[in-house]
Amino acid sequence: MLMATTLRTWGGIISALLGGRDLSAEDTFWAMDGLVRGEATSAQVAGFLVALRAKGRRLRRLRGWLRLCVVMRRG
């Protein structure tokens, strides 16, 4: 299993996921924090969600959490 580390740009995070790599805990935190705080653009959110979907394996575990992020972002 390949592990991506310190990719703290949306492009780096999305590319890592699309490349089949697992994110480090720190990179995952950075991405989720950006989602919850509303700091990501709509395009970045969409790209991240599509990349998670493409990566696949852990999507079921994240589905509820991601739903919460979307709801919080909408206010």
Contacts in CASP RR format, 6 or more apart in sequence:
PFRMAT RR
TARGET T0000
AUTHOR 0000-0000-0000
METHOD contacts of the structure
MODEL  1
MLMATTLRTWGGIISALLGGRDLSAEDTFWAMDGLVRGEATSAQVAGFLV
ALRAKGRRLRRLRGWLRLCVVMRRG
1 22 0 8 1.000
2 20 0 8 1.000
2 21 0 8 1.000
2 22 0 8 1.000
3 21 0 8 1.000
3 22 0 8 1.000
3 23 0 8 1.000
3 24 0 8 1.000
4 12 0 8 1.000
4 13 0 8 1.000
4 16 0 8 1.000
4 21 0 8 1.000
4 22 0 8 1.000
4 23 0 8 1.000
4 24 0 8 1.000
4 27 0 8 1.000
5 24 0 8 1.000
5 26 0 8 1.000
5 27 0 8 1.000
6 24 0 8 1.000
6 26 0 8 1.000
6 27 0 8 1.000
7 13 0 8 1.000
7 15 0 8 1.000
7 16 0 8 1.000
7 23 0 8 1.000
7 27 0 8 1.000
8 27 0 8 1.000
8 30 0 8 1.000
10 31 0 8 1.000
10 40 0 8 1.000
10 44 0 8 1.000
10 47 0 8 1.000
10 48 0 8 1.000
13 23 0 8 1.000
13 27 0 8 1.000
13 30 0 8 1.000
13 31 0 8 1.000
13 48 0 8 1.000
13 51 0 8 1.000
14 44 0 8 1.000
14 47 0 8 1.000
14 48 0 8 1.000
14 51 0 8 1.000
16 23 0 8 1.000
16 27 0 8 1.000
17 23 0 8 1.000
17 48 0 8 1.000
17 51 0 8 1.000
17 52 0 8 1.000
17 54 0 8 1.000
17 55 0 8 1.000
18 51 0 8 1.000
18 54 0 8 1.000
18 55 0 8 1.000
19 55 0 8 1.000
20 55 0 8 1.000
23 31 0 8 1.000
31 48 0 8 1.000
32 65 0 8 1.000
32 69 0 8 1.000
33 39 0 8 1.000
34 40 0 8 1.000
35 45 0 8 1.000
35 48 0 8 1.000
35 66 0 8 1.000
35 69 0 8 1.000
35 73 0 8 1.000
36 69 0 8 1.000
36 72 0 8 1.000
36 73 0 8 1.000
38 73 0 8 1.000
40 48 0 8 1.000
45 70 0 8 1.000
45 73 0 8 1.000
49 66 0 8 1.000
52 58 0 8 1.000
52 59 0 8 1.000
52 62 0 8 1.000
52 66 0 8 1.000
53 59 0 8 1.000
END
